Amino acid sequence: MLFSQIIKALEDGESGVKNYDVASNPDITGAESLEKATSSQISFLEKDSYLLDKLKDTNASALIIPSQNWLIEELNKKNIAWIIVENPRIAFSEILSMIHKRPIINKGIHETAVIASNVKIGEEVSIGAHVCIQEGTIIGEKTIIHPGVIIYNNVVIGSNNQLHANCVIHPETKIGNNCIINSNAVIGSEGFGFIPTNNGWKKMPQTGKVIIEDKVEIGSCSTIDRPAVGETFIGAGTKIDNLIQIGHGVEIGKHCAFAAQVGIAGGAKIGEGVILAGQVGVGNRVKVGSKVIASSKCGIHADINPGEVVSGFPAIPNRLWLKCSANFKKLPEIAKALRKLNSSV
């Protein structure tokens, strides 16, 4: 794909093209990081990027860059084609989609798939080898179900979804449109509901369901539990990384992003646009307001107001946590000074 063709495609996208220079108009056959890019590959730089010092050594044929005059001069000296955009990262993602197009999956049902007689399947659906779909399920058009997927009874799956190999969708689950469920994810498994008695633990039947809205992505080996009654709800556009546990009856708003190993206990309510970094834990029935950001390993045991940035265990405002953590290494000296002070009293 010629660089000039890439520019034309980006002008129709969301990255905000401002200016460009095609130089020798290289044929772009791949995309790579700045350090590893070779001739005929494209890469990108962001403003104040830590990679700026590596620019002189790059072999990339073209770069996506922010608007910085000295950067343009440097690229012109090296005869590297460039394009200035509002958001280089968005532009790079669009280029990756151009270069690495979604593979064409053969439409139809593999001969080894086991599908109940009353399952409703939309047009242009692909169902791979050894898929099992039970009674009363509905599959929307253009959905791709990869090998080994298990879909229990009375599941509703919308249009243009991808269910990757070996994921499991439990009864009564509802999945919207344009969702991606990655390999070995389990949706609608039983919530962890047990009642202590004098004779041990009594199991609470988990009769609820999971509802997933449009454009949700769920990572590999993540689990979303169904509750005893009611529903576990995932809002539209939310992105869930690998190895994440979402407990029974949790409500998650739109456009949230959770990194790997996040754990959310039953009954928690998460607002819209919330970002939880890796290994964040959210306690039972805690309310996390919209636009909250929680840093890695944060333990959220009490409600968090909208818009707060929190860190630590238990979670406290990030700025306070930074002050506290700066003093951690001083604790031995402080303790020694206190002992000395006490002994002199």
Buried (B, 14 or more C-beta within 10 A) or exposed (E): BEBEEBBEBBEEBEBBBEEBBBBEBBEBEBBBEBEEBEEBBBBBBBEEBEBBEEBEEBBBBBBBBBEBEEBBEBBEEBEBBBBBBEBBEBBBBBBEEBBEEEEEBEEEBBEEBEBEEEBEBBEBBBBBEBBBBBEBBBBBEBBBBBBBBBBBBBBBBBBBBBBBBBBBBBBBBBBBBBBBBBBBBBBBBBBEBEEEEEEEEEEBEBBBBBBBBBBBBBBBBBBBBBBBEBBBBBBBBBBBBBBBBBBBBBBBBBBBBBBBBBBBBBBBBBBBBBBBBBBBBBBEEBBBBBBBBBBEBBBBBEEBEBEBBBBBEEBBBBEEBEEEEEEEEEEEEEEEEEEEEEEEE
